[in-house]
């Protein structure tokens, strides 16, 4: 992997202390009285979505099944034009996420300004001692400075274990070519389940693959072997239908529809 330094700017002594400690704000006290602002800008998008056979399900002409939305070997990953902007406050769990990109189906827009809890742990932290870890959540829909994925049990092992600067979940509105791209799987509501995760890089910049420490292709069955670039940042943006227990031929995640973008050029500004 190409080694790149994180582009993170921190404003305010309180924020500096927060970043150095590597912890999120506790509820109550001084922290709860202050607003903490994360401003995120991302570009250089990749579409992590490969049709793996004859399409048997689609949404407005966009293949839904069978699709691999993780593509660990990088084959079929597309580099596309796209940008993401977000302003989020992990204290009040408020803010907004905006993204725009273009793929073979046209021009997409993503908007999210509501954030909700997930029904499983949202992160893993070191503590209360160096030899112990602690799963957190489901508490806040916007979390900062946690380890996720991999073998943490905080989320599925869709990537190696990575340090996550910020993650946010909630309902999202999506449009395609200026028309609402509504969710047909979850009842009358047109919204999708949206997620933004800003974390250490896991994808090789040359071949888009996710690999193990020995160079082999990453596998969800053994996530502890995954390789991470600690000098790189990536921003993953997803939107999907809700939990779907019906059988389908999608490689994980096994949702009826799953759209996955990774932005490689990420800048973060943190302050009050």
Secondary structure as UniProt FT lines:
FT   STRAND          7..10
FT   HELIX           13..21
FT   HELIX           29..33
FT   STRAND          37..47
FT   STRAND          50..51
FT   STRAND          57..59
FT   TURN            60..61
FT   STRAND          62..65
FT   STRAND          67..68
FT   TURN            72..73
FT   TURN            75..76
FT   STRAND          78..89
FT   TURN            90..93
FT   STRAND          94..103
FT   TURN            104..105
FT   STRAND          106..112
FT   STRAND          123..126
FT   TURN            130..131
FT   STRAND          133..136
FT   STRAND          142..148
FT   TURN            150..151
FT   STRAND          162..176
FT   TURN            177..178
FT   STRAND          179..180
FT   TURN            187..188
FT   STRAND          192..201
FT   TURN            205..207
FT   STRAND          210..212
FT   TURN            213..214
FT   HELIX           220..225
FT   STRAND          229..240
FT   STRAND          258..271
//
